[in-house]
Amino acid sequence: MNEEAFDRVNQILQHIMEDTSVPRNIRRAAEESKDILAKDDEEPTIRASTVISILDEISNDPNIPIHARTLIWNVLSELESVRD
């Protein structure tokens, strides 16, 4: 279940990273989040909470386009469902 959630999240993050209308700092945070989710040496809940804190911070950025903010909120809700 967690890996399926991570796969869906990775697809959304990849979409954000490839969108040139999204500011560079937001794309960089999406790339960093994707890298964290790919690490298998940590527990899924730790990876999810780390990414949640990164994305929560950038979701409040005033420069983020509305469509990217919505995608980030989707990612956050998906990651909040991750359990041990």
Stockholm file with secondary structure:
# STOCKHOLM 1.0

chainA/1-84         MNEEAFDRVNQILQHIMEDTSVPRNIRRAAEESKDILAKDDEEPTIRASTVISILDEISNDPNIPIHARTLIWNVLSELESVRD
#=GR chainA/1-84 SS CHHHHHHHHHHHHHHHHHCTTSCHHHHHHHHHHHHHHHCCSSCHHHHHHHHHHHHHHHHTCTTSCHHHHHHHHHHHHHHHTCCC
#=GC SS_cons        CHHHHHHHHHHHHHHHHHCTTSCHHHHHHHHHHHHHHHCCSSCHHHHHHHHHHHHHHHHTCTTSCHHHHHHHHHHHHHHHTCCC
//
